[in-house]
Amino acid sequence: MRLAVYNSGVLAEARGIAVVLAMVLGACSKAPAPSSAAPHNATSDPWYRTATEELIHLSRGASDAYAQGNSDKASALIEQGEPVASRLLAVPKPTLQAARAASDLDELYGKMLFKNRHYGWARLQFQKNLARWKHWQPQTPDTAARWRAAQTAIDDCDKKLEAPVL
């Protein structure tokens, strides 16, 4: 009985040594050669251009509907545009045109929420724009103006959130 216990202990120790040895030898192997192919740029794909144009169209339509007092239609267009915007912005380094269209949609939605006194939700929409434009490279007068507009809208939301409820 003692011999079986001793042998199983030795066997377990040998397995442990073999695992450690395999890990050490694996770590000493050469790193794989870097890929010579450049990463794929999705912004040059046809679907990206089509989706950007669709988002611009939806954003303008929503803005026009809201300006005409048709909030229901504007809401429907915003809802339709959100998955398109998400897909466009999910690629590494989205285009400025796609970012502007997504920004316009978020800004309009934030304005609608603000008007309906949903200040916290409106702030969230404006916060997305603030983050988007604060870190956009290269900065342009347009991106800086969009960043300032988002900051102003957030400040307006904060004032309403801090105001005493009557």
C-alpha positions as CSV (number, residue, x, y, z in Angstrom):
1,M,0.0,0.0,0.0
2,R,2.8,2.4,0.9
3,L,4.5,1.7,-2.4
4,A,1.4,2.6,-4.4
5,V,1.0,5.9,-2.6
6,Y,4.7,6.7,-3.1
7,N,4.5,5.8,-6.8
8,S,1.4,7.9,-7.4
9,G,3.1,10.9,-5.6
10,V,6.2,10.5,-7.8
11,L,4.0,10.1,-10.9
12,A,2.1,13.3,-10.0
13,E,5.3,15.2,-9.4
14,A,6.8,14.0,-12.7
15,R,3.6,15.2,-14.5
16,G,3.9,18.6,-12.9
17,I,7.6,18.8,-13.9
18,A,6.7,17.8,-17.5
19,V,4.0,20.6,-17.7
20,V,6.4,23.2,-16.3
21,L,9.1,22.1,-18.8
22,A,6.6,22.2,-21.7
23,M,5.6,25.8,-20.7
24,V,9.2,26.9,-20.5
25,L,10.1,25.4,-23.8
26,G,7.0,26.9,-25.4
27,A,7.9,30.3,-24.1
28,C,11.4,30.0,-25.7
29,S,10.1,29.5,-29.2
30,K,10.3,32.2,-31.8
31,A,7.4,34.7,-32.1
32,P,5.3,34.3,-35.2
33,A,6.4,36.6,-38.1
34,P,4.3,39.8,-38.4
35,S,1.7,39.7,-41.0
36,S,2.8,41.7,-44.1
37,A,-0.8,42.4,-45.1
38,A,-2.1,45.8,-43.9
39,P,-5.3,45.7,-41.8
40,H,-8.5,45.9,-43.7
41,N,-10.0,49.4,-43.9
42,A,-13.7,48.9,-43.8
43,T,-14.4,52.6,-44.6
44,S,-13.4,51.9,-48.2
45,D,-15.9,49.1,-48.6
46,P,-19.1,49.9,-50.7
47,W,-21.4,49.0,-47.7
48,Y,-19.8,51.7,-45.7
49,R,-20.4,54.4,-48.2
50,T,-24.0,53.2,-48.7
51,A,-24.7,53.1,-44.9
52,T,-23.2,56.6,-44.5
53,E,-25.5,58.0,-47.2
54,E,-28.5,56.2,-45.6
55,L,-27.6,57.6,-42.1
56,I,-27.3,61.1,-43.6
57,H,-30.7,60.8,-45.2
58,L,-32.3,59.5,-42.0
59,S,-30.7,62.2,-40.0
60,R,-31.9,65.0,-42.3
61,G,-35.3,63.5,-42.5
62,A,-35.6,63.3,-38.7
63,S,-34.4,66.9,-38.4
64,D,-36.9,68.1,-41.0
65,A,-39.8,66.1,-39.4
66,Y,-38.9,67.6,-36.0
67,A,-38.7,71.1,-37.4
68,Q,-42.2,70.6,-38.9
69,G,-43.5,69.5,-35.5
70,N,-43.8,65.8,-36.4
71,S,-42.0,64.3,-33.4
72,D,-43.4,60.8,-34.0
73,K,-41.9,60.7,-37.5
74,A,-38.6,62.1,-36.2
75,S,-38.5,59.5,-33.4
76,A,-39.1,56.7,-35.9
77,L,-36.3,57.9,-38.2
78,I,-33.9,58.2,-35.2
79,E,-34.8,54.7,-34.1
80,Q,-34.2,53.5,-37.6
81,G,-30.8,55.3,-37.8
82,E,-29.4,54.1,-34.5
83,P,-28.3,50.6,-35.7
84,V,-26.8,52.1,-38.9
85,A,-24.8,54.6,-36.8
86,S,-23.6,51.9,-34.5
87,R,-22.4,49.8,-37.4
88,L,-20.6,52.8,-39.0
89,L,-18.9,53.8,-35.8
90,A,-17.9,50.3,-34.9
91,V,-15.1,50.2,-37.5
92,P,-11.6,51.5,-36.5
93,K,-11.3,55.1,-37.5
94,P,-14.7,55.9,-38.9
95,T,-15.0,58.7,-41.5
96,L,-15.8,62.2,-40.5
97,Q,-18.9,62.1,-42.7
98,A,-20.2,59.1,-40.8
99,A,-19.3,60.6,-37.4
100,R,-21.1,63.9,-38.3
101,A,-24.3,62.0,-39.4
102,A,-24.3,59.9,-36.1
103,S,-23.6,63.1,-34.2
104,D,-26.5,64.9,-35.8
105,L,-28.8,62.0,-34.9
106,D,-27.6,61.9,-31.3
107,E,-28.0,65.7,-31.0
108,L,-31.5,65.7,-32.3
109,Y,-32.5,62.9,-30.0
110,G,-30.9,64.7,-27.1
111,K,-32.9,67.9,-28.0
112,M,-36.1,65.9,-28.1
113,L,-35.4,64.3,-24.7
114,F,-34.6,67.6,-23.2
115,K,-37.8,69.1,-24.5
116,N,-39.7,66.3,-22.9
117,R,-37.9,66.9,-19.6
118,H,-35.9,63.7,-19.7
119,Y,-32.7,65.6,-18.7
120,G,-30.6,62.6,-17.7
121,W,-31.3,60.7,-20.9
122,A,-30.7,63.9,-22.9
123,R,-27.4,64.4,-21.1
124,L,-26.3,60.9,-22.1
125,Q,-26.9,61.7,-25.8
126,F,-25.0,64.9,-25.6
127,Q,-22.2,63.1,-23.6
128,K,-21.7,60.8,-26.6
129,N,-21.1,63.8,-28.8
130,L,-18.8,65.4,-26.3
131,A,-16.6,62.3,-26.2
132,R,-16.7,61.8,-29.9
133,W,-15.6,65.3,-30.8
134,K,-13.2,65.9,-27.9
135,H,-11.0,63.1,-29.0
136,W,-11.5,63.5,-32.8
137,Q,-8.3,63.7,-34.8
138,P,-7.5,65.9,-36.6
139,Q,-9.5,68.7,-34.9
140,T,-11.1,71.1,-37.3
141,P,-13.2,74.3,-36.6
142,D,-16.3,72.1,-37.2
143,T,-15.3,69.4,-34.7
144,A,-14.4,72.0,-32.1
145,A,-17.7,73.8,-32.6
146,R,-19.5,70.4,-32.2
147,W,-17.6,69.7,-29.0
148,R,-18.5,73.1,-27.6
149,A,-22.2,72.7,-28.5
150,A,-22.2,69.3,-26.8
151,Q,-20.6,70.8,-23.7
152,T,-23.2,73.6,-23.6
153,A,-26.0,71.1,-24.0
154,I,-24.6,69.1,-21.1
155,D,-24.4,72.2,-19.0
156,D,-28.0,73.0,-19.8
157,C,-29.1,69.5,-18.7
158,D,-27.0,69.8,-15.5
159,K,-28.8,73.0,-14.6
160,K,-32.2,71.4,-15.1
161,L,-31.1,68.3,-13.1
162,E,-29.9,70.5,-10.2
163,A,-33.0,72.8,-10.2
164,P,-35.3,72.2,-7.3
165,V,-38.5,70.3,-8.1
166,L,-41.6,72.4,-7.5
